[in-house]
Amino acid sequence: AQRLGLKDKIKFIGVGNAMESDVLIELAKEAAEGVYQTHFSASLHEEDVPGVKWLKEMMVKYHGEWSNYLVNTRNYLEMKMLLDAVKMAIEKDKVPPDKVDSEVIYRSLEKNFQDWGTDGLTAPLSITPDNHGAARMGKILQVKGGKPLPVTGWIKAPHITKFEDVKK
């Protein structure tokens, strides 16, 4: 926003999951209206996204009611990715179940996770031996009527950190 000369023209929050729960918006009240944020996942208010529908169904099934205060899309996706990596190691890579360990899972992620689908919760995710930054796209959300809603589709995000620099 600063580089584009927009810093004083728009309300912007840069915190990754600030709008995943409605708590911040409810606390800020009218001050939140119009605020923009980049986000790696769909808004939990996007009713037409299959992954959002599924998360809501699971919340109601196991907690009796929907509350986005308890949902963390990133944690859900990390566990789904881990389970799918184990399943792919066994089914695709023919690793015996008793031989699955952290190294097998690591290699399964690098080998099998190209354009991995998340039912619309994110853009397709990819992991390679050279790049473990799976989320390469995001959306811009804006608070409208007290809800964070997308104002863009998936936008490719530039890589600002090289994987080899993170590994050091």
N, C-alpha and C positions, 0 to 999 in steps of 0.2 A: 504494500500500500504506500509506504514512504517513497520507494523508488519511482512509483508511477504518479506521484504527486496527489495521492488520494487520502493521505493520513488524516487531514483535517476535514475531509469531505464525507467520510463514511464512518459509521460506528463499527468497530472491528474487535473481535476477541480471537486471540491466537492460540488458546489453550485447546489441546487435542480433543478431549472428551467433555468439554464444558457444556455442550448442548445435548449430550446423549441422555441425560436425565433432565427433567423439567425443573429441578430444584433451583438452579441458578436463575432461570427465567422467572420462576415464581417469586424469588427473593428480590430480583431487580424490578419486577413489575413493569410499568410503562417505560422505564429506562432501557429495558431489553428490546423493546419493539424496534425493528429495523436493523438490529445488530447482525453482522455477517461473521461467518466462521468457515474456515476450510475444514473438511472432515473426511476421513478415509472410508467411512461407511455411510450407508443409507440412514436417513432420519427414521427414528422409530415411529414417526407419524406418517410415513409413506405406506398407506394401507394396501396399495396394490403390489407391493414387493413381496414375493413368496417367502423369503427368509424372515421378513418382519412379521408376516402372518404366523409363521411357524413359531417364532419366539413368543409371540403373544399367546398362542394356543398352549404352549408348554408352561408359561407363567400361570395361566388360569388353571391348567390341569394340576400342577404341583403346589400352587400357592393360593388357589381359590379366587384370585382376582388379578387383573392386569395392573402393574405398576412399573413404569420405566425407571423408578428409583433403584430397583434391584437388578436391572439388566445391564450387562457390559458386553456389547457386541464383540469386542476384541477378545475377551476371555473365551466366549463361546467359540469363536472362529479358531483360536489357538488349540482348544481341545478337539474340535472337529478335525483340524489339520493333523494333529497328533494321531488320532484314531484312524484317519484315512491313510496316513503314512504307514502305520502298522499293518493295516489291511492290504495295502498295495505291496508292501514288502513280502507278505505271505502269499498273496494271490498272483501278483504279476511277476515278482522277482524270485518266487519259489523258495523263500527263506523259511525253514522249519520254525513253527511258533516258539519252540523252546530256545531258538537261537537269536530271537529278536532282542536287540539291546540298543543302547543309545547310538552307537555307530551305524547300525543297520537303519535305524529311523532317520538319522542324519542323511545318509546316502539315498534313502527312499525319497526324502523331501527334494533333494537336488535332482534326482532322476525323473521322478514322476509328477512333479508339480509345475507343469507349464500350462498356463491358462486354466487353473483349477477354479471351478465354479463355486459360488457361495450363495446361490439362490437370490442374487441381487443385493445381498447385504454389502458387498463391495464389488468393484470391477473384478474380473478374473485375476487371480493371484498367480505369480510365477516365482519359482526359486531355482537358481542355477548354482553351480559350483563357484561362479565368480560374483554372484549377486544374491544375497539373502534378504534383500529389501523387497519382500513379496508384494506389498501394496505400492503400485506405481501410479495410481490414479486416485482422485478424490473428487468430492463435490463441494460446491460453495452453498452453504445453508444461510438462510436469513430468517430471523424471528418475525413471523407474520401472525397476528391474532393470538399471540402467546405461544406459538408452536414453531420449532425450527423446521423449516421446509426448504427443499432444494430450489435453488434459482438457476442451477446449471445441471447438466448431465455429468457423466464422468469426464474429468479433465486430467490429461497426463501431467504428472508432477515431475519437475526436473530433479535429478539426483544431485544433491549437494554434498554428499559424503560418499567416498569410495569404500566399498566393503573391506578392502585390504587395510584401510586406515582404521576401521573399527576393530578389526581383529588384533591390532597391535597392543 
